[in-house]
Amino acid sequence: MVKTDLLRMQPRLMKVTVTVVATLFAGSVEKSAHNVIHASLRDDWAGAQYWGKPGAFGDQTHIEVEPSEVQRVMAISRELTDA
């Protein structure tokens, strides 16, 4: 969970709930983005990964992606963006 302005724009009850929960569980955007930025700066990054905790770059799980699904998503993206 990341502290962002999106959480602050919720209805009143949700805003109060998020404020309490965020105090206990949410991290900063900088900490939450640590693993992805660290991976993108490396030459040996293999692709889709899941990290259980921000800042724990070595604790990663490789995500298997079906090539046909990747092609389908890319085709839809190109169609939507005229790219």
The 8 nearest C-alpha neighbors of each residue, nearest first, counted from 0:
[[1, 25, 26, 24, 2, 21, 31, 27],
 [0, 2, 25, 26, 27, 28, 3, 31],
 [1, 3, 27, 25, 26, 28, 0, 21],
 [4, 2, 5, 6, 1, 7, 28, 27],
 [3, 5, 7, 6, 8, 2, 9, 1],
 [6, 4, 3, 8, 7, 9, 2, 1],
 [5, 7, 4, 8, 3, 9, 14, 17],
 [6, 8, 4, 5, 9, 14, 3, 17],
 [9, 7, 5, 6, 4, 10, 14, 11],
 [8, 10, 14, 7, 13, 6, 11, 5],
 [11, 9, 13, 12, 14, 8, 7, 15],
 [10, 12, 14, 13, 15, 9, 16, 8],
 [13, 11, 15, 14, 10, 16, 9, 17],
 [12, 14, 16, 10, 15, 11, 9, 17],
 [13, 15, 11, 17, 9, 12, 16, 10],
 [16, 14, 18, 12, 13, 17, 11, 19],
 [17, 15, 13, 19, 18, 14, 20, 12],
 [18, 16, 20, 14, 19, 21, 15, 13],
 [19, 17, 15, 21, 16, 20, 14, 22],
 [18, 20, 16, 22, 17, 21, 15, 23],
 [19, 21, 17, 23, 22, 18, 24, 16],
 [22, 20, 25, 24, 18, 23, 17, 19],
 [21, 23, 19, 20, 24, 18, 25, 17],
 [22, 24, 20, 21, 25, 19, 18, 26],
 [23, 25, 21, 22, 20, 26, 0, 1],
 [26, 24, 21, 0, 1, 2, 22, 23],
 [25, 27, 1, 2, 31, 0, 30, 28],
 [26, 28, 30, 29, 2, 1, 31, 25],
 [27, 29, 31, 30, 1, 32, 26, 2],
 [28, 30, 27, 32, 31, 33, 26, 1],
 [31, 29, 33, 27, 32, 28, 53, 26],
 [30, 32, 28, 53, 29, 33, 27, 26],
 [31, 33, 29, 30, 35, 34, 28, 36],
 [32, 34, 30, 36, 31, 35, 54, 37],
 [35, 33, 37, 56, 36, 32, 54, 38],
 [34, 36, 38, 37, 32, 33, 39, 31],
 [35, 37, 39, 38, 33, 34, 32, 40],
 [36, 38, 34, 40, 35, 39, 33, 41],
 [39, 37, 35, 36, 41, 40, 44, 34],
 [38, 40, 36, 41, 37, 35, 44, 42],
 [41, 39, 37, 38, 36, 42, 44, 35],
 [42, 40, 38, 39, 43, 44, 37, 36],
 [41, 43, 44, 40, 39, 38, 45, 37],
 [42, 44, 41, 45, 38, 40, 39, 46],
 [45, 43, 42, 38, 41, 46, 39, 40],
 [46, 44, 43, 47, 48, 61, 42, 38],
 [47, 45, 44, 48, 61, 62, 38, 43],
 [46, 48, 62, 61, 49, 45, 63, 64],
 [47, 49, 61, 62, 60, 59, 46, 50],
 [50, 48, 60, 59, 61, 51, 62, 47],
 [49, 51, 59, 52, 58, 60, 48, 56],
 [50, 52, 49, 53, 58, 59, 55, 60],
 [51, 53, 50, 55, 54, 58, 56, 31],
 [54, 52, 31, 55, 30, 34, 33, 50],
 [53, 55, 56, 33, 34, 52, 30, 31],
 [56, 54, 58, 53, 57, 52, 50, 34],
 [57, 55, 34, 58, 54, 59, 50, 53],
 [56, 58, 55, 59, 50, 54, 34, 60],
 [59, 57, 56, 55, 50, 51, 60, 52],
 [60, 58, 50, 49, 57, 48, 56, 61],
 [59, 61, 49, 48, 62, 50, 58, 51],
 [60, 62, 48, 47, 63, 49, 59, 46],
 [63, 61, 47, 48, 64, 60, 49, 46],
 [62, 64, 61, 65, 47, 48, 66, 46],
 [63, 65, 66, 62, 69, 68, 47, 67],
 [64, 66, 68, 67, 69, 63, 70, 62],
 [67, 65, 69, 68, 64, 70, 71, 63],
 [66, 68, 70, 69, 65, 71, 72, 64],
 [69, 67, 71, 65, 70, 66, 72, 64],
 [68, 70, 66, 72, 67, 71, 73, 65],
 [69, 71, 73, 67, 68, 72, 74, 66],
 [70, 72, 68, 74, 69, 73, 67, 75],
 [73, 71, 75, 69, 74, 70, 76, 68],
 [72, 74, 76, 70, 75, 71, 69, 77],
 [75, 73, 71, 77, 76, 72, 70, 78],
 [76, 74, 78, 72, 73, 77, 79, 71],
 [75, 77, 73, 79, 74, 78, 72, 80],
 [78, 76, 82, 74, 80, 81, 75, 79],
 [77, 79, 75, 81, 76, 80, 74, 82],
 [78, 80, 76, 77, 81, 75, 82, 74],
 [79, 81, 77, 82, 78, 76, 75, 74],
 [82, 80, 78, 77, 79, 76, 75, 74],
 [81, 77, 80, 78, 79, 76, 74, 73]]
